[in-house]
Amino acid sequence: MSNGQKMRTQVMIHGQHYTITGTEPTEHVEKVAKQVDAKMSEINARNPYLDTNKLAVLTAVNAVHDLIKLQEQYARLEQEFQSLKD
Amino acid sequence: MSNGQKMRTQVMIHGQHYTITGTEPTEHVEKVAKQVDAKMSEINARNPYLDTNKLAVLTAVNAVHDLIKLQEQYARLEQEFQSLKD
């Protein structure tokens, strides 16, 4: 768990080193970096001619797509939950 | 809603054009692109010396962080929901 203190975590994404600073524990940052790296590799395999810059943007697009879908799913579950409580 | 047909949507992210192909409706793709663009601008404002490539990777990191947090929140709500149903 986070104790509010700033931490620096070194991670490797798509062959590049990054230092991520924040209050999240190292394990969380490593988990995030691993997922980003996996997403980049997956998109890269499907589009081998993309430059790294576009690949990274499309990885962000992919992640935000997943995020919006889950937000919608969460809102539906919350509504169901509420109607069960009422 | 999607009808399973592949669609091509043109979007602009951080001053670059992208063509996103998929079965999602144009409005969804545009919403995703807008959020990615906003995240990139936000990270860019805090780190003006980052190159576009690193900026895009950190944007993906940011989105996956939000996604994992929401997944955890979703799992908790699902558990609560289940215990209310039982």
Backbone of each chain as nested JSON, in Angstrom:
{
  "chains": [
    {"id": "A", "residues": [
      {"number": 1, "name": "MET", "atoms": {"N": [0.837, -1.208, 0.0], "CA": [0.0, 0.0, 0.0], "C": [0.875, 1.262, 0.0]}},
      {"number": 2, "name": "SER", "atoms": {"N": [0.307, 2.326, -0.502], "CA": [1.034, 3.577, -0.566], "C": [1.013, 4.281, 0.793]}},
      {"number": 3, "name": "ASN", "atoms": {"N": [2.125, 4.896, 1.147], "CA": [2.155, 5.657, 2.399], "C": [2.249, 7.156, 2.115]}},
      {"number": 4, "name": "GLY", "atoms": {"N": [1.951, 7.539, 0.871], "CA": [1.941, 8.943, 0.496], "C": [3.311, 9.482, 0.121]}},
      {"number": 5, "name": "GLN", "atoms": {"N": [4.344, 8.666, 0.333], "CA": [5.713, 9.102, 0.013], "C": [5.991, 8.883, -1.472]}},
      {"number": 6, "name": "LYS", "atoms": {"N": [6.715, 9.824, -2.071], "CA": [7.057, 9.7, -3.493], "C": [8.112, 8.618, -3.685]}},
      {"number": 7, "name": "MET", "atoms": {"N": [7.873, 7.742, -4.657], "CA": [8.827, 6.683, -4.949], "C": [9.228, 6.726, -6.404]}},
      {"number": 8, "name": "ARG", "atoms": {"N": [10.443, 6.256, -6.693], "CA": [10.905, 6.202, -8.075], "C": [11.064, 4.731, -8.447]}},
      {"number": 9, "name": "THR", "atoms": {"N": [10.405, 4.327, -9.512], "CA": [10.523, 2.94, -9.956], "C": [11.078, 2.915, -11.376]}},
      {"number": 10, "name": "GLN", "atoms": {"N": [12.108, 2.092, -11.572], "CA": [12.71, 1.945, -12.902], "C": [12.008, 0.804, -13.627]}},
      {"number": 11, "name": "VAL", "atoms": {"N": [11.529, 1.066, -14.81], "CA": [10.914, 0.0, -15.591], "C": [11.461, 0.01, -17.02]}},
      {"number": 12, "name": "MET", "atoms": {"N": [11.215, -1.105, -17.715], "CA": [11.663, -1.215, -19.109], "C": [10.406, -1.449, -19.954]}},
      {"number": 13, "name": "ILE", "atoms": {"N": [10.169, -0.573, -20.923], "CA": [9.012, -0.73, -21.816], "C": [9.49, -0.642, -23.261]}},
      {"number": 14, "name": "HIS", "atoms": {"N": [9.221, -1.676, -24.011], "CA": [9.6, -1.742, -25.429], "C": [11.089, -1.388, -25.614]}},
      {"number": 15, "name": "GLY", "atoms": {"N": [11.906, -1.984, -24.768], "CA": [13.363, -1.816, -24.88], "C": [13.917, -0.498, -24.378]}},
      {"number": 16, "name": "GLN", "atoms": {"N": [13.067, 0.32, -23.761], "CA": [13.517, 1.628, -23.261], "C": [13.332, 1.701, -21.74]}},
      {"number": 17, "name": "HIS", "atoms": {"N": [14.282, 2.345, -21.057], "CA": [14.169, 2.523, -19.609], "C": [13.31, 3.753, -19.282]}},
      {"number": 18, "name": "TYR", "atoms": {"N": [12.472, 3.628, -18.278], "CA": [11.68, 4.76, -17.802], "C": [11.745, 4.815, -16.29]}},
      {"number": 19, "name": "THR", "atoms": {"N": [11.801, 6.011, -15.735], "CA": [11.717, 6.18, -14.292], "C": [10.349, 6.761, -13.992]}},
      {"number": 20, "name": "ILE", "atoms": {"N": [9.544, 5.99, -13.28], "CA": [8.192, 6.445, -12.959], "C": [8.182, 6.923, -11.505]}},
      {"number": 21, "name": "THR", "atoms": {"N": [7.797, 8.181, -11.312], "CA": [7.755, 8.758, -9.974], "C": [6.304, 8.886, -9.534]}},
      {"number": 22, "name": "GLY", "atoms": {"N": [6.032, 8.464, -8.313], "CA": [4.663, 8.588, -7.817], "C": [4.525, 7.957, -6.453]}},
      {"number": 23, "name": "THR", "atoms": {"N": [3.302, 7.959, -5.96], "CA": [3.074, 7.426, -4.608], "C": [2.662, 5.946, -4.644]}},
      {"number": 24, "name": "GLU", "atoms": {"N": [2.537, 5.383, -5.858], "CA": [2.128, 3.985, -5.972], "C": [3.285, 3.041, -5.629]}},
      {"number": 25, "name": "PRO", "atoms": {"N": [2.975, 1.895, -5.02], "CA": [4.046, 0.939, -4.707], "C": [4.7, 0.376, -5.977]}},
      {"number": 26, "name": "THR", "atoms": {"N": [5.966, 0.026, -5.829], "CA": [6.771, -0.492, -6.936], "C": [6.062, -1.622, -7.695]}},
      {"number": 27, "name": "GLU", "atoms": {"N": [5.421, -2.535, -6.963], "CA": [4.764, -3.699, -7.611], "C": [3.663, -3.233, -8.57]}},
      {"number": 28, "name": "HIS", "atoms": {"N": [2.942, -2.193, -8.151], "CA": [1.879, -1.687, -9.02], "C": [2.472, -1.089, -10.299]}},
      {"number": 29, "name": "VAL", "atoms": {"N": [3.502, -0.267, -10.133], "CA": [4.139, 0.383, -11.296], "C": [4.7, -0.681, -12.246]}},
      {"number": 30, "name": "GLU", "atoms": {"N": [5.289, -1.74, -11.663], "CA": [5.852, -2.814, -12.497], "C": [4.752, -3.568, -13.248]}},
      {"number": 31, "name": "LYS", "atoms": {"N": [3.629, -3.763, -12.584], "CA": [2.491, -4.439, -13.217], "C": [1.963, -3.609, -14.404]}},
      {"number": 32, "name": "VAL", "atoms": {"N": [1.847, -2.288, -14.177], "CA": [1.391, -1.372, -15.232], "C": [2.358, -1.421, -16.423]}},
      {"number": 33, "name": "ALA", "atoms": {"N": [3.661, -1.307, -16.128], "CA": [4.681, -1.29, -17.183], "C": [4.648, -2.589, -17.987]}},
      {"number": 34, "name": "LYS", "atoms": {"N": [4.453, -3.712, -17.293], "CA": [4.403, -5.023, -17.952], "C": [3.206, -5.085, -18.918]}},
      {"number": 35, "name": "GLN", "atoms": {"N": [2.076, -4.54, -18.495], "CA": [0.88, -4.547, -19.354], "C": [1.066, -3.643, -20.57]}},
      {"number": 36, "name": "VAL", "atoms": {"N": [1.7, -2.477, -20.351], "CA": [1.947, -1.555, -21.476], "C": [2.894, -2.227, -22.477]}},
      {"number": 37, "name": "ASP", "atoms": {"N": [3.952, -2.847, -21.951], "CA": [4.928, -3.533, -22.794], "C": [4.245, -4.646, -23.608]}},
      {"number": 38, "name": "ALA", "atoms": {"N": [3.367, -5.414, -22.95], "CA": [2.663, -6.508, -23.628], "C": [1.732, -5.971, -24.719]}},
      {"number": 39, "name": "LYS", "atoms": {"N": [1.019, -4.874, -24.398], "CA": [0.114, -4.255, -25.377], "C": [0.915, -3.759, -26.585]}},
      {"number": 40, "name": "MET", "atoms": {"N": [2.072, -3.117, -26.318], "CA": [2.896, -2.597, -27.414], "C": [3.381, -3.735, -28.313]}},
      {"number": 41, "name": "SER", "atoms": {"N": [3.804, -4.836, -27.69], "CA": [4.299, -5.977, -28.474], "C": [3.183, -6.564, -29.324]}},
      {"number": 42, "name": "GLU", "atoms": {"N": [1.993, -6.624, -28.751], "CA": [0.841, -7.193, -29.449], "C": [0.484, -6.329, -30.676]}},
      {"number": 43, "name": "ILE", "atoms": {"N": [0.435, -5.015, -30.464], "CA": [0.099, -4.101, -31.571], "C": [1.218, -4.102, -32.61]}},
      {"number": 44, "name": "ASN", "atoms": {"N": [2.451, -4.174, -32.135], "CA": [3.613, -4.212, -33.027], "C": [3.599, -5.463, -33.913]}},
      {"number": 45, "name": "ALA", "atoms": {"N": [3.174, -6.584, -33.328], "CA": [3.132, -7.835, -34.088], "C": [2.105, -7.746, -35.219]}},
      {"number": 46, "name": "ARG", "atoms": {"N": [0.99, -7.032, -34.946], "CA": [-0.053, -6.891, -35.965], "C": [0.292, -5.819, -36.999]}},
      {"number": 47, "name": "ASN", "atoms": {"N": [1.121, -4.834, -36.596], "CA": [1.493, -3.725, -37.487], "C": [3.003, -3.505, -37.431]}},
      {"number": 48, "name": "PRO", "atoms": {"N": [3.768, -4.408, -38.047], "CA": [5.234, -4.349, -37.887], "C": [5.886, -3.107, -38.497]}},
      {"number": 49, "name": "TYR", "atoms": {"N": [5.166, -2.363, -39.345], "CA": [5.799, -1.205, -39.985], "C": [5.512, 0.132, -39.301]}},
      {"number": 50, "name": "LEU", "atoms": {"N": [4.83, 0.07, -38.163], "CA": [4.553, 1.313, -37.419], "C": [5.828, 1.807, -36.747]}},
      {"number": 51, "name": "ASP", "atoms": {"N": [6.044, 3.126, -36.756], "CA": [7.189, 3.636, -35.994], "C": [6.816, 3.644, -34.498]}},
      {"number": 52, "name": "THR", "atoms": {"N": [7.843, 3.682, -33.645], "CA": [7.642, 3.535, -32.195], "C": [6.681, 4.586, -31.642]}},
      {"number": 53, "name": "ASN", "atoms": {"N": [6.769, 5.772, -32.183], "CA": [5.921, 6.866, -31.736], "C": [4.431, 6.549, -31.967]}},
      {"number": 54, "name": "LYS", "atoms": {"N": [4.107, 6.158, -33.188], "CA": [2.717, 5.81, -33.515], "C": [2.284, 4.569, -32.736]}},
      {"number": 55, "name": "LEU", "atoms": {"N": [3.204, 3.633, -32.584], "CA": [2.917, 2.416, -31.833], "C": [2.523, 2.761, -30.395]}},
      {"number": 56, "name": "ALA", "atoms": {"N": [3.259, 3.68, -29.794], "CA": [2.974, 4.085, -28.415], "C": [1.624, 4.799, -28.325]}},
      {"number": 57, "name": "VAL", "atoms": {"N": [1.336, 5.661, -29.303], "CA": [0.043, 6.368, -29.295], "C": [-1.089, 5.352, -29.448]}},
      {"number": 58, "name": "LEU", "atoms": {"N": [-0.933, 4.383, -30.343], "CA": [-1.987, 3.38, -30.547], "C": [-2.136, 2.481, -29.315]}},
      {"number": 59, "name": "THR", "atoms": {"N": [-1.056, 2.289, -28.576], "CA": [-1.126, 1.529, -27.322], "C": [-1.962, 2.312, -26.301]}},
      {"number": 60, "name": "ALA", "atoms": {"N": [-1.743, 3.623, -26.264], "CA": [-2.538, 4.481, -25.376], "C": [-4.009, 4.45, -25.802]}},
      {"number": 61, "name": "VAL", "atoms": {"N": [-4.254, 4.484, -27.108], "CA": [-5.628, 4.422, -27.642], "C": [-6.284, 3.115, -27.193]}},
      {"number": 62, "name": "ASN", "atoms": {"N": [-5.556, 2.035, -27.321], "CA": [-6.054, 0.713, -26.929], "C": [-6.405, 0.66, -25.436]}},
      {"number": 63, "name": "ALA", "atoms": {"N": [-5.518, 1.226, -24.611], "CA": [-5.738, 1.22, -23.154], "C": [-6.945, 2.087, -22.78]}},
      {"number": 64, "name": "VAL", "atoms": {"N": [-7.064, 3.248, -23.418], "CA": [-8.192, 4.145, -23.104], "C": [-9.507, 3.527, -23.598]}},
      {"number": 65, "name": "HIS", "atoms": {"N": [-9.446, 2.809, -24.701], "CA": [-10.634, 2.082, -25.186], "C": [-11.088, 1.08, -24.109]}},
      {"number": 66, "name": "ASP", "atoms": {"N": [-10.142, 0.267, -23.6], "CA": [-10.456, -0.711, -22.544], "C": [-11.017, -0.008, -21.314]}},
      {"number": 67, "name": "LEU", "atoms": {"N": [-10.427, 1.15, -20.991], "CA": [-10.847, 1.92, -19.812], "C": [-12.293, 2.402, -19.961]}},
      {"number": 68, "name": "ILE", "atoms": {"N": [-12.628, 2.964, -21.115], "CA": [-13.982, 3.483, -21.34], "C": [-15.005, 2.344, -21.299]}},
      {"number": 69, "name": "LYS", "atoms": {"N": [-14.655, 1.204, -21.899], "CA": [-15.559, 0.043, -21.898], "C": [-15.823, -0.411, -20.45]}},
      {"number": 70, "name": "LEU", "atoms": {"N": [-14.753, -0.444, -19.648], "CA": [-14.9, -0.883, -18.259], "C": [-15.688, 0.144, -17.441]}},
      {"number": 71, "name": "GLN", "atoms": {"N": [-15.498, 1.423, -17.76], "CA": [-16.268, 2.48, -17.073], "C": [-17.759, 2.281, -17.335]}},
      {"number": 72, "name": "GLU", "atoms": {"N": [-18.098, 1.939, -18.57], "CA": [-19.505, 1.711, -18.938], "C": [-20.052, 0.494, -18.188]}},
      {"number": 73, "name": "GLN", "atoms": {"N": [-19.236, -0.58, -18.153], "CA": [-19.609, -1.821, -17.465], "C": [-19.794, -1.553, -15.969]}},
      {"number": 74, "name": "TYR", "atoms": {"N": [-18.891, -0.739, -15.415], "CA": [-18.93, -0.401, -13.987], "C": [-20.215, 0.369, -13.667]}},
      {"number": 75, "name": "ALA", "atoms": {"N": [-20.559, 1.309, -14.535], "CA": [-21.774, 2.116, -14.326], "C": [-23.014, 1.231, -14.345]}},
      {"number": 76, "name": "ARG", "atoms": {"N": [-23.023, 0.226, -15.246], "CA": [-24.168, -0.688, -15.327], "C": [-24.271, -1.526, -14.048]}},
      {"number": 77, "name": "LEU", "atoms": {"N": [-23.124, -2.034, -13.585], "CA": [-23.106, -2.86, -12.37], "C": [-23.544, -2.043, -11.158]}},
      {"number": 78, "name": "GLU", "atoms": {"N": [-23.083, -0.81, -11.11], "CA": [-23.424, 0.091, -10.005], "C": [-24.937, 0.335, -9.96]}},
      {"number": 79, "name": "GLN", "atoms": {"N": [-25.525, 0.477, -11.136], "CA": [-26.958, 0.721, -11.256], "C": [-27.747, -0.506, -10.78]}},
      {"number": 80, "name": "GLU", "atoms": {"N": [-27.283, -1.675, -11.225], "CA": [-27.903, -2.949, -10.824], "C": [-27.808, -3.114, -9.315]}},
      {"number": 81, "name": "PHE", "atoms": {"N": [-26.624, -2.801, -8.796], "CA": [-26.332, -2.9, -7.367], "C": [-27.28, -1.994, -6.58]}},
      {"number": 82, "name": "GLN", "atoms": {"N": [-27.446, -0.779, -7.096], "CA": [-28.293, 0.2, -6.434], "C": [-29.742, -0.27, -6.404]}},
      {"number": 83, "name": "SER", "atoms": {"N": [-30.2, -0.812, -7.537], "CA": [-31.603, -1.243, -7.622], "C": [-31.859, -2.454, -6.72]}},
      {"number": 84, "name": "LEU", "atoms": {"N": [-30.816, -3.228, -6.45], "CA": [-30.94, -4.388, -5.566], "C": [-31.003, -3.932, -4.103]}},
      {"number": 85, "name": "LYS", "atoms": {"N": [-30.302, -2.816, -3.834], "CA": [-30.252, -2.284, -2.463], "C": [-31.541, -1.545, -2.101]}},
      {"number": 86, "name": "ASP", "atoms": {"N": [-32.153, -0.912, -3.122], "CA": [-33.354, -0.081, -2.872], "C": [-34.568, -0.942, -2.504]}}
    ]},
    {"id": "B", "residues": [
      {"number": 1, "name": "MET", "atoms": {"N": [-24.346, 1.788, -32.103], "CA": [-23.943, 0.407, -31.801], "C": [-23.181, -0.195, -32.979]}},
      {"number": 2, "name": "SER", "atoms": {"N": [-22.353, -1.144, -32.679], "CA": [-21.576, -1.803, -33.708], "C": [-22.408, -2.863, -34.417]}},
      {"number": 3, "name": "ASN", "atoms": {"N": [-22.231, -2.977, -35.728], "CA": [-22.948, -4.028, -36.465], "C": [-21.968, -5.083, -36.972]}},
      {"number": 4, "name": "GLY", "atoms": {"N": [-20.763, -5.079, -36.405], "CA": [-19.768, -6.083, -36.762], "C": [-18.972, -5.73, -38.004]}},
      {"number": 5, "name": "GLN", "atoms": {"N": [-19.366, -4.633, -38.678], "CA": [-18.671, -4.216, -39.898], "C": [-17.441, -3.386, -39.541]}},
      {"number": 6, "name": "LYS", "atoms": {"N": [-16.359, -3.585, -40.298], "CA": [-15.14, -2.81, -40.034], "C": [-15.336, -1.359, -40.489]}},
      {"number": 7, "name": "MET", "atoms": {"N": [-14.941, -0.438, -39.628], "CA": [-15.051, 0.971, -39.98], "C": [-13.703, 1.652, -39.821]}},
      {"number": 8, "name": "ARG", "atoms": {"N": [-13.48, 2.707, -40.603], "CA": [-12.239, 3.469, -40.504], "C": [-12.594, 4.854, -39.984]}},
      {"number": 9, "name": "THR", "atoms": {"N": [-11.954, 5.238, -38.887], "CA": [-12.212, 6.569, -38.341], "C": [-10.907, 7.355, -38.313]}},
      {"number": 10, "name": "GLN", "atoms": {"N": [-10.97, 8.573, -38.834], "CA": [-9.795, 9.455, -38.838], "C": [-9.826, 10.29, -37.57]}},
      {"number": 11, "name": "VAL", "atoms": {"N": [-8.732, 10.265, -36.829], "CA": [-8.66, 11.119, -35.641], "C": [-7.33, 11.87, -35.616]}},
      {"number": 12, "name": "MET", "atoms": {"N": [-7.293, 12.896, -34.771], "CA": [-6.076, 13.687, -34.621], "C": [-5.647, 13.577, -33.157]}},
      {"number": 13, "name": "ILE", "atoms": {"N": [-4.429, 13.107, -32.933], "CA": [-3.916, 13.001, -31.563], "C": [-2.548, 13.67, -31.498]}},
      {"number": 14, "name": "HIS", "atoms": {"N": [-2.411, 14.641, -30.628], "CA": [-1.151, 15.371, -30.44], "C": [-0.589, 15.847, -31.798]}},
      {"number": 15, "name": "GLY", "atoms": {"N": [-1.485, 16.421, -32.592], "CA": [-1.081, 17.012, -33.864], "C": [-0.804, 16.034, -34.995]}},
      {"number": 16, "name": "GLN", "atoms": {"N": [-1.081, 14.746, -34.754], "CA": [-0.832, 13.733, -35.789], "C": [-2.142, 13.056, -36.188]}},
      {"number": 17, "name": "HIS", "atoms": {"N": [-2.266, 12.746, -37.486], "CA": [-3.461, 12.039, -37.959], "C": [-3.291, 10.533, -37.762]}},
      {"number": 18, "name": "TYR", "atoms": {"N": [-4.363, 9.875, -37.345], "CA": [-4.371, 8.417, -37.233], "C": [-5.647, 7.884, -37.846]}},
      {"number": 19, "name": "THR", "atoms": {"N": [-5.537, 6.733, -38.499], "CA": [-6.735, 6.056, -39.002], "C": [-6.939, 4.828, -38.13]}},
      {"number": 20, "name": "ILE", "atoms": {"N": [-8.043, 4.805, -37.409], "CA": [-8.326, 3.688, -36.515], "C": [-9.351, 2.779, -37.193]}},
      {"number": 21, "name": "THR", "atoms": {"N": [-8.985, 1.533, -37.365], "CA": [-9.878, 0.577, -38.008], "C": [-10.433, -0.376, -36.961]}},
      {"number": 22, "name": "GLY", "atoms": {"N": [-11.729, -0.613, -37.005], "CA": [-12.324, -1.535, -36.033], "C": [-13.825, -1.572, -36.172]}},
      {"number": 23, "name": "THR", "atoms": {"N": [-14.447, -2.325, -35.299], "CA": [-15.907, -2.479, -35.386], "C": [-16.639, -1.477, -34.489]}},
      {"number": 24, "name": "GLU", "atoms": {"N": [-15.874, -0.663, -33.759], "CA": [-16.497, 0.307, -32.86], "C": [-17.061, 1.504, -33.64]}},
      {"number": 25, "name": "PRO", "atoms": {"N": [-18.186, 2.069, -33.188], "CA": [-18.732, 3.243, -33.877], "C": [-17.797, 4.448, -33.795]}},
      {"number": 26, "name": "THR", "atoms": {"N": [-17.883, 5.281, -34.817], "CA": [-17.05, 6.475, -34.934], "C": [-17.046, 7.314, -33.654]}},
      {"number": 27, "name": "GLU", "atoms": {"N": [-18.215, 7.491, -33.036], "CA": [-18.307, 8.348, -31.837], "C": [-17.434, 7.79, -30.703]}},
      {"number": 28, "name": "HIS", "atoms": {"N": [-17.413, 6.453, -30.587], "CA": [-16.587, 5.844, -29.538], "C": [-15.097, 6.104, -29.811]}},
      {"number": 29, "name": "VAL", "atoms": {"N": [-14.695, 5.879, -31.065], "CA": [-13.274, 6.069, -31.434], "C": [-12.869, 7.527, -31.207]}},
      {"number": 30, "name": "GLU", "atoms": {"N": [-13.779, 8.445, -31.553], "CA": [-13.477, 9.874, -31.371], "C": [-13.358, 10.233, -29.887]}},
      {"number": 31, "name": "LYS", "atoms": {"N": [-14.196, 9.613, -29.072], "CA": [-14.155, 9.84, -27.626], "C": [-12.816, 9.345, -27.046]}},
      {"number": 32, "name": "VAL", "atoms": {"N": [-12.399, 8.147, -27.502], "CA": [-11.12, 7.565, -27.056], "C": [-9.966, 8.486, -27.453]}},
      {"number": 33, "name": "ALA", "atoms": {"N": [-9.956, 8.904, -28.732], "CA": [-8.872, 9.753, -29.244], "C": [-8.792, 11.072, -28.471]}},
      {"number": 34, "name": "LYS", "atoms": {"N": [-9.95, 11.63, -28.146], "CA": [-10.011, 12.893, -27.403], "C": [-9.394, 12.72, -26.014]}},
      {"number": 35, "name": "GLN", "atoms": {"N": [-9.696, 11.591, -25.381], "CA": [-9.136, 11.344, -24.044], "C": [-7.631, 11.133, -24.099]}},
      {"number": 36, "name": "VAL", "atoms": {"N": [-7.151, 10.408, -25.13], "CA": [-5.703, 10.19, -25.281], "C": [-5.01, 11.529, -25.509]}},
      {"number": 37, "name": "ASP", "atoms": {"N": [-5.586, 12.342, -26.379], "CA": [-5.032, 13.655, -26.687], "C": [-4.964, 14.525, -25.42]}},
      {"number": 38, "name": "ALA", "atoms": {"N": [-6.029, 14.487, -24.615], "CA": [-6.065, 15.286, -23.38], "C": [-5.015, 14.784, -22.386]}},
      {"number": 39, "name": "LYS", "atoms": {"N": [-4.879, 13.455, -22.278], "CA": [-3.884, 12.881, -21.363], "C": [-2.474, 13.288, -21.803]}},
      {"number": 40, "name": "MET", "atoms": {"N": [-2.225, 13.216, -23.129], "CA": [-0.897, 13.584, -23.647], "C": [-0.589, 15.048, -23.347]}},
      {"number": 41, "name": "SER", "atoms": {"N": [-1.573, 15.908, -23.545], "CA": [-1.356, 17.341, -23.302], "C": [-1.071, 17.592, -21.831]}},
      {"number": 42, "name": "GLU", "atoms": {"N": [-1.787, 16.876, -20.971], "CA": [-1.63, 17.035, -19.524], "C": [-0.213, 16.611, -19.087]}},
      {"number": 43, "name": "ILE", "atoms": {"N": [0.221, 15.44, -19.591], "CA": [1.559, 14.94, -19.23], "C": [2.629, 15.853, -19.833]}},
      {"number": 44, "name": "ASN", "atoms": {"N": [2.393, 16.311, -21.045], "CA": [3.315, 17.215, -21.729], "C": [3.49, 18.527, -20.963]}},
      {"number": 45, "name": "ALA", "atoms": {"N": [2.386, 19.036, -20.403], "CA": [2.442, 20.293, -19.66], "C": [3.31, 20.128, -18.402]}},
      {"number": 46, "name": "ARG", "atoms": {"N": [3.234, 18.914, -17.787], "CA": [4.025, 18.674, -16.575], "C": [5.484, 18.347, -16.89]}},
      {"number": 47, "name": "ASN", "atoms": {"N": [5.735, 17.8, -18.104], "CA": [7.097, 17.397, -18.502], "C": [7.395, 17.92, -19.901]}},
      {"number": 48, "name": "PRO", "atoms": {"N": [7.614, 19.232, -20.023], "CA": [7.731, 19.818, -21.371], "C": [8.946, 19.351, -22.175]}},
      {"number": 49, "name": "TYR", "atoms": {"N": [9.917, 18.709, -21.521], "CA": [11.123, 18.313, -22.259], "C": [11.11, 16.858, -22.735]}},
      {"number": 50, "name": "LEU", "atoms": {"N": [9.997, 16.168, -22.498], "CA": [9.896, 14.778, -22.958], "C": [9.752, 14.737, -24.475]}},
      {"number": 51, "name": "ASP", "atoms": {"N": [10.417, 13.775, -25.133], "CA": [10.169, 13.642, -26.574], "C": [8.83, 12.927, -26.775]}},
      {"number": 52, "name": "THR", "atoms": {"N": [8.264, 13.076, -27.974], "CA": [6.902, 12.584, -28.26], "C": [6.776, 11.091, -27.991]}},
      {"number": 53, "name": "ASN", "atoms": {"N": [7.823, 10.349, -28.305], "CA": [7.816, 8.91, -28.111], "C": [7.623, 8.543, -26.637]}},
      {"number": 54, "name": "LYS", "atoms": {"N": [8.444, 9.138, -25.78], "CA": [8.339, 8.884, -24.341], "C": [7.012, 9.405, -23.798]}},
      {"number": 55, "name": "LEU", "atoms": {"N": [6.587, 10.544, -24.311], "CA": [5.315, 11.134, -23.898], "C": [4.169, 10.16, -24.19]}},
      {"number": 56, "name": "ALA", "atoms": {"N": [4.207, 9.542, -25.369], "CA": [3.153, 8.59, -25.751], "C": [3.198, 7.342, -24.864]}},
      {"number": 57, "name": "VAL", "atoms": {"N": [4.404, 6.86, -24.571], "CA": [4.536, 5.677, -23.699], "C": [4.006, 6.012, -22.305]}},
      {"number": 58, "name": "LEU", "atoms": {"N": [4.356, 7.178, -21.786], "CA": [3.877, 7.562, -20.448], "C": [2.368, 7.776, -20.429]}},
      {"number": 59, "name": "THR", "atoms": {"N": [1.815, 8.182, -21.56], "CA": [0.358, 8.314, -21.669], "C": [-0.288, 6.93, -21.585]}},
      {"number": 60, "name": "ALA", "atoms": {"N": [0.335, 5.959, -22.252], "CA": [-0.165, 4.578, -22.177], "C": [-0.044, 4.056, -20.742]}},
      {"number": 61, "name": "VAL", "atoms": {"N": [1.065, 4.377, -20.078], "CA": [1.279, 3.97, -18.675], "C": [0.164, 4.545, -17.803]}},
      {"number": 62, "name": "ASN", "atoms": {"N": [-0.123, 5.808, -18.008], "CA": [-1.165, 6.501, -17.256], "C": [-2.541, 5.841, -17.466]}},
      {"number": 63, "name": "ALA", "atoms": {"N": [-2.841, 5.517, -18.721], "CA": [-4.144, 4.901, -19.038], "C": [-4.253, 3.505, -18.439]}},
      {"number": 64, "name": "VAL", "atoms": {"N": [-3.164, 2.728, -18.505], "CA": [-3.193, 1.364, -17.957], "C": [-3.263, 1.415, -16.424]}},
      {"number": 65, "name": "HIS", "atoms": {"N": [-2.633, 2.419, -15.838], "CA": [-2.752, 2.615, -14.378], "C": [-4.234, 2.823, -14.014]}},
      {"number": 66, "name": "ASP", "atoms": {"N": [-4.913, 3.737, -14.717], "CA": [-6.337, 4.007, -14.473], "C": [-7.163, 2.735, -14.674]}},
      {"number": 67, "name": "LEU", "atoms": {"N": [-6.794, 1.974, -15.708], "CA": [-7.522, 0.744, -16.028], "C": [-7.394, -0.283, -14.897]}},
      {"number": 68, "name": "ILE", "atoms": {"N": [-6.178, -0.485, -14.396], "CA": [-5.952, -1.466, -13.317], "C": [-6.69, -1.035, -12.048]}},
      {"number": 69, "name": "LYS", "atoms": {"N": [-6.651, 0.257, -11.745], "CA": [-7.35, 0.768, -10.556], "C": [-8.854, 0.501, -10.676]}},
      {"number": 70, "name": "LEU", "atoms": {"N": [-9.404, 0.734, -11.876], "CA": [-10.839, 0.526, -12.076], "C": [-11.179, -0.968, -12.036]}},
      {"number": 71, "name": "GLN", "atoms": {"N": [-10.267, -1.805, -12.547], "CA": [-10.477, -3.262, -12.49], "C": [-10.581, -3.718, -11.039]}},
      {"number": 72, "name": "GLU", "atoms": {"N": [-9.723, -3.153, -10.184], "CA": [-9.74, -3.506, -8.754], "C": [-11.052, -3.05, -8.113]}},
      {"number": 73, "name": "GLN", "atoms": {"N": [-11.456, -1.825, -8.465], "CA": [-12.693, -1.239, -7.941], "C": [-13.891, -2.076, -8.406]}},
      {"number": 74, "name": "TYR", "atoms": {"N": [-13.846, -2.499, -9.662], "CA": [-14.926, -3.302, -10.25], "C": [-15.036, -4.647, -9.516]}},
      {"number": 75, "name": "ALA", "atoms": {"N": [-13.895, -5.253, -9.246], "CA": [-13.879, -6.549, -8.551], "C": [-14.482, -6.418, -7.153]}},
      {"number": 76, "name": "ARG", "atoms": {"N": [-14.181, -5.293, -6.488], "CA": [-14.729, -5.063, -5.139], "C": [-16.248, -4.898, -5.197]}},
      {"number": 77, "name": "LEU", "atoms": {"N": [-16.716, -4.121, -6.177], "CA": [-18.158, -3.878, -6.318], "C": [-18.884, -5.179, -6.655]}},
      {"number": 78, "name": "GLU", "atoms": {"N": [-18.261, -5.986, -7.513], "CA": [-18.843, -7.268, -7.921], "C": [-19.002, -8.192, -6.704]}},
      {"number": 79, "name": "GLN", "atoms": {"N": [-18.006, -8.157, -5.83], "CA": [-18.011, -8.992, -4.631], "C": [-19.135, -8.543, -3.682]}},
      {"number": 80, "name": "GLU", "atoms": {"N": [-19.23, -7.229, -3.518], "CA": [-20.271, -6.646, -2.665], "C": [-21.643, -7.007, -3.216]}},
      {"number": 81, "name": "PHE", "atoms": {"N": [-21.763, -6.888, -4.534], "CA": [-23.005, -7.172, -5.25], "C": [-23.389, -8.624, -5.027]}},
      {"number": 82, "name": "GLN", "atoms": {"N": [-22.404, -9.51, -5.14], "CA": [-22.641, -10.936, -4.98], "C": [-23.11, -11.261, -3.572]}},
      {"number": 83, "name": "SER", "atoms": {"N": [-22.456, -10.632, -2.589], "CA": [-22.806, -10.923, -1.199], "C": [-24.209, -10.391, -0.848]}},
      {"number": 84, "name": "LEU", "atoms": {"N": [-24.645, -9.366, -1.59], "CA": [-25.979, -8.809, -1.373], "C": [-27.041, -9.733, -1.994]}},
      {"number": 85, "name": "LYS", "atoms": {"N": [-26.634, -10.391, -3.093], "CA": [-27.557, -11.292, -3.797], "C": [-27.718, -12.63, -3.053]}},
      {"number": 86, "name": "ASP", "atoms": {"N": [-26.612, -13.051, -2.389], "CA": [-26.615, -14.382, -1.727], "C": [-27.531, -14.412, -0.505]}}
    ]}
  ]
}
